Amino acid sequence: MFKITQGKGFQIEIGNKTVSVQFGPVNYCERHAAKYGSQYDTESWASKNAEIAVFQEDEWITKDFGFNDDVVGCASPLDVIQLLVAVAISEGLDIRTTFENLNDYGTKDQIDLESIRQELTYKEDEEL
């Protein structure tokens, strides 16, 4: 499920987790100092970076993905994509098929999901 949040970001539910991507007033991003409510004064709203977080039910679980805080500020678009992939993998979703299907349409190069899985496993092992 997708949700728009106060005209300055969105949330995506993946399995039983929610990834939040916020890029407006009071969020830890380039638009942090914008006047609250100004996001409604324009047809579109943009930022070079965003604040990201992961929730499970009412609990912050961003730290479970190798971050040092409940929210991560100034995340790049690539950071957002990597977090979405990490959450999907943690939910046991077979996203390889999805990416391979995209390749059938010639829209992107195939990414190395096995390397991502190994990196996530390595980070888990470091925490033990």
C-alpha positions in Angstrom: 0.0 0.0 0.0 1.1 3.6 -0.7 0.3 6.5 1.5 0.9 10.2 1.0 1.9 11.9 4.2 1.0 15.6 4.7 2.0 16.5 1.1 5.7 16.2 1.9 6.4 12.5 1.6 5.1 9.0 1.4 5.0 5.6 3.0 5.1 2.2 1.4 4.0 -1.0 3.2 6.1 -4.0 2.4 4.8 -7.1 4.1 4.4 -6.2 7.8 6.8 -3.3 7.6 6.4 0.4 6.5 9.1 2.4 4.9 8.7 6.2 5.4 10.3 8.7 3.0 9.8 12.3 4.1 11.2 15.5 2.5 9.5 18.6 3.8 9.4 21.1 6.6 10.8 19.7 9.9 12.1 16.6 8.2 15.9 15.9 8.2 16.4 16.9 4.5 17.3 19.9 2.4 13.7 21.3 2.9 14.0 21.1 6.7 13.7 24.9 7.2 10.8 25.5 4.8 7.8 27.1 6.4 5.4 24.3 7.6 2.5 24.2 5.3 4.4 25.6 2.3 4.3 22.2 0.7 0.6 22.8 -0.1 1.4 26.1 -1.8 2.9 24.5 -4.9 1.7 21.9 -7.4 4.8 19.7 -6.8 7.3 19.4 -4.0 10.9 18.3 -4.4 14.1 17.8 -2.4 17.5 16.4 -3.2 17.4 14.2 -0.2 15.0 12.8 2.3 14.4 11.5 5.8 13.9 7.7 5.9 12.6 5.4 8.6 11.2 1.9 9.0 8.3 0.9 11.2 6.8 -2.4 12.2 3.3 -1.9 13.7 4.0 1.0 16.1 7.7 0.3 16.7 10.7 2.0 15.0 12.9 -0.6 13.5 15.2 1.5 11.3 18.2 0.4 13.5 17.6 -3.2 12.4 18.8 -2.2 8.9 22.2 -1.0 10.1 21.4 2.6 10.9 22.3 4.4 14.2 19.0 6.1 14.8 15.2 5.7 14.4 15.3 8.1 11.4 18.0 8.7 8.9 18.4 12.2 7.5 19.7 13.5 4.1 19.2 10.1 2.5 19.9 10.1 -1.3 17.5 8.5 -3.8 19.8 5.5 -4.0 19.7 5.2 -0.2 15.9 5.0 -0.4 16.1 2.3 -3.1 18.6 0.3 -1.1 16.4 0.5 2.0 13.3 -0.6 0.1 15.2 -3.6 -1.3 16.6 -4.5 2.1 13.1 -4.4 3.7 11.7 -6.5 0.8 14.5 -9.1 1.3 13.9 -9.1 5.1 10.2 -9.9 4.4 11.3 -12.9 2.4 9.9 -11.5 -0.8 11.3 -12.8 -4.1 12.2 -9.5 -5.7 14.6 -11.1 -8.2 11.7 -12.2 -10.3 10.3 -8.6 -10.3 13.7 -7.2 -11.4 14.1 -9.8 -14.1 10.6 -9.0 -15.4 11.7 -5.3 -15.6 14.6 -6.5 -17.7 12.3 -8.2 -20.1 10.9 -4.7 -20.9 14.4 -3.2 -21.2 13.8 -0.6 -18.5 16.8 -1.3 -16.2 20.0 -3.4 -15.8 19.7 -6.4 -13.5 21.0 -5.7 -10.1 23.1 -8.2 -8.1 20.6 -9.1 -5.3 22.9 -11.9 -4.0 25.5 -9.3 -3.2 22.9 -7.3 -1.3 21.8 -10.4 0.6 25.4 -11.1 1.5 26.0 -7.6 2.7 22.9 -7.7 4.9 24.0 -11.0 6.3 27.5 -9.6 7.0 26.0 -6.6 8.9 23.9 -9.0 11.0 26.9 -11.1 11.8 28.9 -8.0 12.9 26.2 -7.1 15.4 26.4 -10.6 17.1 
